[in-house]
Amino acid sequence: MSLDKDIEHCINCGIELPSDANFCNGCGASQLRPAPKAETKAPGLEMLPTRAEVSAAQIERDIAAFKLEREGLDLARQGRFSDALAKCDEAIRLRPDRFGSRIAKAGLLITLKSYQEAVEELDLTLDQAIGLASEQRAVLKPTLHGVWFLRATALRELNRIEEALGSLERAIALEPDYADAWFLKGICLGTILRYREALAALDQATKIRPDYADAWLSKSLTLRRLNEQKEAAAARERAIKLDPNILKRWDEAFKPLRADIFV
């Protein structure tokens, strides 16, 4: 047998043969081997993506949705809130389960004074969160207090004060040092004339954030309602010292709020 050729064995008798032999020199059997069978799949399975393909597609959608969110944020900074809202809707169409897009959309709806739509969007977000596995909820937990706060903000604008207070309790339970939530709680309690409780909430807001000028001014107005004029004057001075433009800002932006609650 020549050593410069690959060696195989006869498929019938087993003697050594050159790899290019068509017939066995010993038994004469043909050495033509059948072609290997192609791997077969059940009908339709060849159209299904692999797990890797699914993961890659999901990552691509995540990236695209994130880019749309960023574009929306940039538009919102320019005051183009309706255009920003359209970007959030695009992101949600790509990834309906993406919480960031829904939260951003709810915030924009509040800015556009579409309060009922904002509540509905936030309710959907919270429903989705409830349906998550525990480890996924743990990842989302740092943002949930903000969702409850946004919900309370929209509900307050709809004059659904008790529901707003319920949402604020949920926000504070998740983040006890959430000064904005304590501040809004004080505003809501003042709306329903529960001034002493409102003052306690505002005290908590200024304890957490001593430089919270709006909370100090709200405290001043609440103290006036409680006929504690000296303390009211001191809180007012503290607010003005922290923000010299606060009275003008409240006159322009929060006059209806102030009138409803404190005048």
N, C-alpha and C positions, 0 to 999 in steps of 0.2 A: 504494500500500500504506500503510495507517495505521501511524503510528509509535508508537501507544500500546499496541500488542499485540506479544507475542513473535512472532518470525518463525521459521518452519521451512521446510523444502523438501519438495516433493512427492517421495514415495518412488518415483515412476515416472519423471516427466520432469524433476524437479529445480527447477522454478520456485518462487519464494518464495510462501509461503502463511501466513496467520495460524495460530498454533499450535493454535487450537481448530477449524480447518477439518476437516470430515469427508470432503470430496471435493475434488479438484483442479479449479479453474476452467478450467485449460488442457486437461488430458487426461481429466478425469473420473474418475481412479483414486481408489479409496477410500484414505483416510489412516489407517485404523485399524491400528495397529501391534500385532503379537503381544506378549503379556505375556512378560517375561523368564523364562527357565527357572529353576526353583529349583535350588540346588546340591544335587547328590545325593551320597550316600555309599554305600559298599559295605554290604550287609546286616549289621547288628550294630554297625557302627562308630559310629553315633550314640550308642551306650550307653557307649563308652569315654571315660574322663576325659582331658582335655587334660593336657599336661605341667605347666602352671601349676596345674591342679586337683590333680594328684598331689603336687606340691611343697607346696602349701598344706595338704593332708591330712597329709602327713608331718610338717610343722612342728607342726601341731596335736597329733599323736600324741607328738612329742618333748616338747612343753610339758606335756602331760598326764602323760607318764611321769616327767618331772623333778619335777612337783608331787607325784606319788605317792612318789618317792624322798625328797623333803623331809619329807613326812608320816611316812614310815617312820622317818627319822632322829629326828624329834621323839618318836615313840613309843618308840624305842630309848632315848632320853635319859630317858624316864619309867620305864624298866625293863620296858616292854611288848614284849618281844622277839618273841613269837609274832605279835602284831598287826603289828609292823613287818615281819616276814617276809611276811605276807599282802600288805602294800602293795607290797613288792618283786616278788612274784609277779604282781600286777596290772600293774605297770610293764613286766615282761618280756612279758606277754601282749600289751600294746600295741606294744612295740618289742622283739622277740626279739634284735635285734642291738645293743641298747644295753648297753655294757660296764659303765657305772656301776651299773645295776640289778643285774647279775649279781655284781659285786664286792661290793656292799653285802649281797646275799643270802648270799654265801659267808661274809662276816664275821659275820652273824647266826647262820648255821648253826654256826659255830665257838663262838660265845657259848652257843648252845643245846646244845653238845656233840654235834652231829650231824656228826661229823668226816668220815665217808665221803661223805656228801652234799655237804659243802663241797668236798672234793677233786674230786668229779665236776663240780660247778658251775664250779670254777676250770679244770679241764681243758677244759670246753666253751668257756670264755672264751678260753683260750690257743689252742685250735683255730680259733676265729673270727678271732683276731688273725693267725694264720699265713695265713689265706685273704684277708686284706686286701691292697689295692694298696700299694705301697711308701710313697706319700705319706700314706695313711691310717694305716699302721703308725707312721710318724714322729709323727703327732699323738698316737697312743696310747702311744708309748714312755715318756713320763714316768710313766705309771701301772703299767707292766708289772712293774717291780721289786717293787711292792707286791703284785701278784698272785702272783708266785713266793714272796714271803715268807708270805703267807696260806696258800699251799699247803704250805709247809714246816711252818708252825705246826700245821696239821691232821694232816699225816703224822707229825709228832713225837708227837702225842697218840695216834695209831694204832700207835706204836712201830715205824714204818717209817723207821728212823733214816737209813739210807743214802740212801733216796729224798729224805728231808727235806734232807740235806746237798747232794744234787744240785740241789734247788730253790734252796737258799741260795746256791750258787755262781752260779746264773743271776741271782739278785737282785743279788748283789754285783758281778757283771760289768756289769750295767746301771747300778748306782749304787754305786761303790766306797766312798763315805763313808756308807753306810747302817749306822749304829751298831746298830740293832735286829737287822739281819741278822747282823752279826758276833757280837752277844751270843747270839743263838739258835744260831749255829754253835758257839760255845763250849759251850753247854748240851748240844747234840747230841753233840759230840765227847767230852764228859765222860761221857755216858750209855754210850758204848761203850769207856770207860776209856782214851781217847787224851788223857791229861791235859796233856801238854806241848803238843799241838796246840790243845787247848781253851784253855790259858793264852795262847797266841799270838793266838787269835781275840778273847779278852776284852781283851787288851792293846790290840788294834786298836780295839775298841769304846770303851774309856776314852780312847784317844788322840783319837778323833773327838769324843767327848763327855766331857770331863773331869768333868762333874757327874752322870754316869750311875751313880747309887747302886747299882742292881741289878747292874750289871756289876762294880763294885768288890766287892760281897759275893760274887758268883760267883767272882771272882778269889781272894778270901780262902779260900773253900772248896776251890778247885782247888789252891792253893798248899799247903794242909794235906795234901791227897792226895799231893803231891809232897814232903812232909816239909820244906817251907820255912817253918817256923813264924814266924820273925821277919817275913818278907815278908807272910805270911798275916795276922798281927796288924795290921800297918800298913794293909793293904787293908781289913780289917774296920773299923778306926777311921775310915778315910776314908769308907766307906759310911755309917757312923752319923752322922758329921759332916754329910754331905750330906743325909741323911734320918734324923732321930732315931727315927722310927717304923718303920724298915725291918725290924728283927728281928721285931717284932710282926706287921707286914704279911706277912712271909714265913711266919711260923708259921701265920697264918690262911689265906693264899691259896696258898702255894707249898710247904707242908710235904711233900706227896707228891713234888714235883719234887726238893726238896732230899734227901729220903731215898733216892730212886732213884739219884741221881747221886753224892752226896758222903759219905753216912754209912756 
